[in-house]
């Protein structure tokens, strides 16, 4: 998301809109992790035309995150297919973010410690 460390990888992309997806959001300390669930998780949708950029993002996300296609919901209820990253690592220290909004837990994220 804008304001967080990995956002710099998206500078050549086009921001589409805020979006949400069904799931649960975990606070893993320095970054969030999306896992399966019934709540809504809030984020941002970008248009990426370069497959090499997707590979670079895969590498930056690391082995605890797996990219997959899912339907996301835009404002007004429109749905689009999009790539997202699901967390598949250890959860012992994870804390659920009930409202699915990482920005409320760590506003700004500009300190470089945040991943999204």
C-alpha positions in Angstrom: 0.0 0.0 0.0 1.0 3.6 -0.5 3.3 4.8 2.3 4.8 1.4 3.0 8.2 0.0 2.0 7.3 -2.4 -0.8 5.2 0.2 -2.5 8.3 1.5 -4.2 8.2 -1.6 -6.4 4.9 -0.3 -7.8 6.1 3.1 -9.1 5.7 2.0 -12.8 2.1 0.7 -12.2 -1.3 2.4 -12.2 -3.3 2.7 -9.0 -6.8 1.5 -9.7 -8.8 1.9 -6.5 -9.0 0.8 -2.9 -10.2 -2.8 -2.7 -11.1 -5.5 -0.3 -11.1 -9.3 -0.2 -12.6 -12.0 2.0 -10.0 -13.2 4.5 -8.4 -12.4 7.8 -5.5 -10.0 8.3 -2.8 -10.8 10.8 -0.3 -8.4 12.3 3.0 -10.2 12.1 5.0 -7.5 13.8 6.8 -5.7 10.9 4.2 -6.5 8.3 0.7 -7.9 7.7 -0.3 -11.3 6.4 -3.6 -12.2 4.7 -5.0 -15.7 5.5 -8.3 -17.4 4.8 -11.2 -16.2 6.7 -14.7 -14.8 6.6 -14.0 -11.1 7.3 -13.0 -8.3 4.9 -9.4 -7.3 4.4 -8.7 -3.8 2.9 -5.9 -2.9 0.5 -5.2 -1.3 -2.8 -5.5 -2.5 -6.4 -2.8 -1.7 -9.0 -2.6 -2.5 -12.7 0.6 -4.4 -13.5 1.5 -5.0 -17.1 5.0 -6.4 -16.7 5.4 -10.1 -15.8 9.0 -9.4 -14.6 7.6 -7.0 -12.0 5.4 -9.7 -10.7 8.4 -11.9 -10.3 10.3 -9.1 -8.5 7.3 -8.7 -6.1 7.2 -12.4 -5.5 10.9 -12.3 -4.5 10.4 -9.3 -2.2 7.4 -10.9 -0.5 9.5 -13.9 0.3 8.9 -17.6 0.9 6.2 -17.1 3.5 3.8 -15.5 1.0 2.2 -17.1 -2.0 0.7 -15.2 -4.9 -2.8 -16.4 -6.1 -5.7 -15.1 -8.1 -8.8 -14.0 -6.3 -11.8 -11.8 -6.7 -11.5 -8.4 -5.0 -14.3 -5.9 -4.4 -14.0 -2.3 -5.4 -16.0 0.6 -4.0 -19.6 0.4 -5.3 -19.5 -3.4 -5.3 -17.7 -4.0 -8.6 -15.5 -7.1 -8.6 -12.3 -7.8 -10.4 -9.8 -10.6 -10.5 -6.5 -9.7 -9.0 -3.3 -11.2 -7.7 -2.9 -11.2 -3.9 -0.4 -12.6 -1.5 -1.5 -15.1 1.1 0.6 -15.7 4.2 1.6 -19.3 4.8 4.2 -18.9 7.5 4.2 -19.4 11.3 1.5 -17.7 13.3 2.6 -18.1 16.9 3.2 -14.4 17.4 0.5 -13.2 15.0 -2.3 -10.9 16.2 -5.6 -10.7 14.3 -6.5 -7.3 13.0 -10.3 -7.5 13.4 -11.3 -4.8 11.0 -8.8 -6.0 8.3 -7.3 -2.5 8.0 -3.5 -2.6 8.5 -3.2 1.2 8.0 -5.2 1.7 11.3 -2.7 -0.5 13.2 0.4 1.0 11.6 -0.5 4.4 10.0 1.9 5.7 7.4 4.3 3.0 7.4 7.0 5.3 6.1 9.7 4.1 8.6 10.7 1.4 6.1 9.9 -1.4 8.6 6.6 -2.2 7.0 6.3 -4.4 4.0 3.1 -3.1 2.3 
